[in-house]
Every structure is written in C-alpha cells, then in structure tokens.
Amino acid sequence: MPNIVIIGSGPAGVSAALYAVRAGVDTTVLTKGPGALDRAEKIENYYGFAEPISGAELERRSIENAKRLGVNVITAEAVGLTYTDKLTVETVGADYPADAVILATGASRAVPRIPGLAGLEGHGVSFCAACDAFFYRGKDVAVLGSGEYALHEVQALLPVAGSVSLLTNGAPLTAQFPPEVKVCPQKVDAILGEKVVMGMQLSGGETLAVSGVFVALGVAGSTALARKIGAAVDGNRIVVDAAMQTTVPGLYAAGDCTGGLLQVAKAVYEGALAGTEAAKALRKG
C-alpha cells in the first residue's frame, strides 16, 4: 500500500490525513505537539458549531477523529527532508520514508530580523547543512539555533567543517551539544560581509569570524523543510500549484505555510485538496 507522511497536526495536516486515509492510503501524521490553534481562546467563525469552541478543543476533536479512521499519529520533531529513492522525513528519533509528503506545520512567525541575514542568503547564509556542508570543508562555520533542529545541523557539519560554533541568539539551550562545539549565548547583532559572509557581530562587541551561517531556529517549519529539498519558496511562503504540489514531485504543502488567509477554514480546504491530490497521484502510480 502506498503511504503518505504529513508533517503537522493542525487543521491543514489533519484535514489532509482525513482525505488520504479515506482514499485507502496508509497515512502517518508527525506532530511536535499543540500548535497555533491550541492558543486560540475562542473560535466562532468556523462552520459547524452553534457556540464558540476553543482552539485546543477543536484540535483535540480533529485528531481523535483522524485516529478513529486509522491515521497513525506519532509525536516526533521533523528536522530534515531528503530524497534518495523516495522522500524521507528525518526526525530526532527515526526516519520515515514516504511515497508522498505533505508539509503542514503552519507559518513561521518568529524569524529574527538580523541585519545581513536575508541579503546574504546563498552567499554564506544557508538553511540546509546536509545540502551545503560540502562547500565549507575545513572552514569555520556557525549554526544559529539552540534546540534539536540546531543539533541536527551541527551533527551534519562537524565531520566536514574546520570548526562549528553555536549561536543561541540569547535563547536557552534545549538540546545536548557535543563538547567540541563552541556555544555563544549572546544576541546576534549582525551578519558581517558585503558579498559573502565574513563573520558575526555579537552583542557586547565580540566578533566571530566564520565563512558560513546555518539557520536552524526553533523547530524546522514547513518553509525550512521545503528549502532543504530544493522546493521553491517565496519569502516565508511555499510555492504550490493548483493541486497543492510544490516544485518537488511528491511533495505537497497546505495551510498557513502557503501564504494567504491565515484562517482555519483556508487551512482545512488546502489540507483536503492536498490529501486528495496526493492520494490520487499515488493511485495512478
């Protein structure tokens, strides 16, 4: 039986799962836990409820319904997405090969405005250590982050780079990093360099000389995962066609990560479309 792995258990992810599993596809949802919907105190602009409902309750009911229909819901943090003979979602604990993958982890709302970050993307600023580590053989690099996602990038860089520094940008560490990694807890004031990355300016006046910066903030959201496999993105929006497919065959996206109206109704529609179209494509072989 073909299988679909969906990253995210919000309205888009669960909606996609409902349509995929009812189409006879083995369906797995990977969830890091409650998302933006869980923080909504009251929802009264969504179809089907006579009284307002909390986001947490709507999320709980939706996931329970998906489980009832046979969707496999696994608590795991996605940190990477690769393609060899088939798409594979990498998590902290295991890898999940899939015939199709649907990205539905919502929109990134907490990207730091560090001077130089956007302008030097592709010129020393990278979002994928597995993709770009080769270009930094023997060079000094930095990873911007503090959790499991950052650890995943550090582990990809250590065997290749001359040295790896971790820049937490003032955030507390939430993962155990190897002792050879230099941890810089200061805020990052700027990424230095005009045409290529030359270093990092840290608060307090310290400068760190590096040739590359790998961004791995918080949890790997849909846009970051799309970047890793080469899918087209437009800012923080993943580019999709009318069937919710990205520019990578077999990879779909739905919900807030595709831009537009950041509402449950829009996410549910896109999830339904992505799940239906992915299942249809798999049946065609």
N, C-alpha and C positions, 0 to 999 in steps of 0.2 A: 504494500500500500504506500503511495506517495505521502510525504509528510511536509508540514508547514510549521516553522518556528516563528512565533510572534514575540517581539521584544516590547514589553509594556502591558500593563493590566488596567489601563484607564479605559474610557469609553471607546476610543478607536481600536485598541488592542482586543478588548473583549468582544466588541461587535464583529471584528474580523474573525475571531475564533468561532463565534456562533455560526456564521455563514460557512466557514470552512469545514467545521466538524459535521454540520448537517448535509454537506455535499459529499460526505464519505471520505474525507481526508484526515489522516492522523494528525492531530493538532496539539501543539505544545505552546503554552504561554510562559515566558520567563518574566518574573516580576521582582523588582527590588523592594517592593512594599508599597504602601499607600502613596499616591501621587498628588497632583494639584487638586483633583476632585475632592480628596479627603479633607481638604482645608476649607471647602465651601460650607458655610454655616447653614445656608438655606437656598434651595433651588426651587423656583416657582415658574420658570419659563421653559419647562421641558414637557413634552407631550405625555399624557397618560396618568397624571397624578392630580387628584382633586384638591389635595392640600400640599403645601411646601414640603420638600424632603431634604434632608441633609445630604451633602456630597458623600460623606462616609457611608451612610445607609444605602444610597444608590449604588455606590461602588461594591459594597458587600453583597447586595442582592444580585447584581450583574455577574459577579464572579461565581457565586453559588449556582446560578443558572447554567453558566458555562460548564462547571464541574458536573452538574447533573446530566448534561448532554454528552459528556465524555471527554471534555477538554482536559488535558494534563497541565495543571498549574504548578510551576516549580519556582521556588524562591531562590533566585540566583542573580548576581550582578553581571550583566554583559559588559565586557571590557574590550572586545575586539570582534572583527568580522573579516573573514578571509574566503578566498575561493581557490580550491585546487581542482579536484574532480567534481566537487559540488560546494555550495555555500556552507560555511561552518561558522556558527556563533560561538565565540570564546567567552567563557565565564571564569570567575575566580576559581571554581572547583572542578569544572569539566567543560568539554567541548560538545556542541550539539550540531551535527551535520543536518542539512535540510535540503529538500528539493526546491523550496521557496522560503523566503524570509520576509516578514512584514515588520517594518520599523514603526513603532507607535509609542515612543517614550515621552511625547509632548515636546514643547518648545523650550529652548534654552533661554532662561530669563536672568541669568546671573553671570554673564560674561564680563570680566573686569575691563575697564577702559584703561588699558596700559598703553601709553604712547609708544608707537613703533610696532605694536602687535599686528595690526591689520595691514599696514603698509609693507611689512617685511615677510608676509606670508609667501612661502615658496622661495624665499631668499634667505633662509636660515630659520624661519619660523615654520614648524611642521605640526600636524595633528596626528601623525602616524609613525611611531617608531619602527614598526615592522616594515613599513614601506621605505623609509628614508635613512635608517641606521647605516646602511652601506656607504652613504655619501659622507659619513662622519668618522670613517675609520681612523683611529689614533688621535682624534681631535677631542677637545674639551667641550662638553655639552651640558645643558641644564634641562630639567623637567619641571614644569610649572604645575604643581598639584600637591596633594597631601594624603590621598586615600588609596584604595585598591586599584583604581584606574591608573593612577600615577605609578604605583608599584609595577603594574603590568608593563608600562612603557620603560621604566628603569631596567627591568629584567631583560628586555629586548635590546637595550643599549649597552649594558655592561660588558658583554663579550666583544664588543666592536669598538666602542669609543675609548679615547685615552683616559678620560675621567667623566664622571656623571655627578652633577650637583642637583639637589632637590630644593626648589624654591617654593615654600609654602604660602607666600604672599600673606603672611600673618595668620593663616588658618592652623588649627591644631592637627597634629598627625593622627590619622585613624587607621594606619597600617604599619606593619613592622618592616623597615627598610634595611637592606644589607649594610654592614658596618663600613664598607668602602665608599658609600655614598655620603658626600658632604651635605648636611642639611642646613639651609639658610632660612631662618624663621622670619626674617624681616619682610616688610612690604616691598613690592617691586614698583619702583617709581617710573622706570622706562626701559625699553629695549633699545640698545645703542647700535648705531650703524646707519649709513645713508642708503647704500645699495645692497649690502649684506649685513647680517648680524655680526657685531663685533664684541658685544658684551651686554651686561645687565647692570642697571643702576639701582642699587638698593637703598632703602631709607637709612638715614644715618651717615650717608656719604660713601659707603663701601661700593666699589665697582668689582664685578665678577667678569673676567674675560672668558667668553665662550664663543664658539662658532655656530652653535645651533641651539634652538629652544624648542622643546616639545611640549605642547599644551595638553594637559591631562587634568583639568579641573573638575572636582566633584565626581559625579557619575558620568560615564560615557553616554551622552544623549544621542538621539537619532541622527542629528546632523554630524556629530563627530564620528559615529559608526559609518555613515554614508561616505564621509571623506576618506576613511581608511581603505575602502574598497574601490575608490575612484568614481563614485556616483556624483553626478553634477549637483552642486548646491549654489544657491544664490543668497549670500549672506547667511542667515540662520534658517533659511527655508530650503528644504529638499525639493529638487525639481522632479515632477512626476508628469506622466501623460494622462490621457483620459481614462485609462484603466488603473491609475494609481501606481503604475510601474515606474521605477527610476530608470536611469540610463544604463543600469546594470541588469541584464536579463535575470529574471527570477527574484529580483529584489524590489519590494513594494514599500510604500510609506503612506501613512494615514494619520489624520488628526492635526494637532497644533504644529507639528514639525513641517507641514507643507505650507504653512502660512495661512493668510486669510482670517476669517472669523474664528476667534478662539472661544468656541462655544461647544457644549456637549452635543447639540443637535448636528453640527457640522462634523464633529469627530465620529459620531455614530454612523452617519451616512458614508463618510470616506472609509471607515473600517469595513462596513458592509460591502462596499464596492471592491475594496482591496481583497477581502476574503473570497468574494465570489469570483473575481477575475483570476486570482491566483489558483483557485481550485479548478476553474475552467481550463486554464493553461496546462495544469498538470494532467488533467484527463485527456487532453489532446496529445500528450506525450512530447 
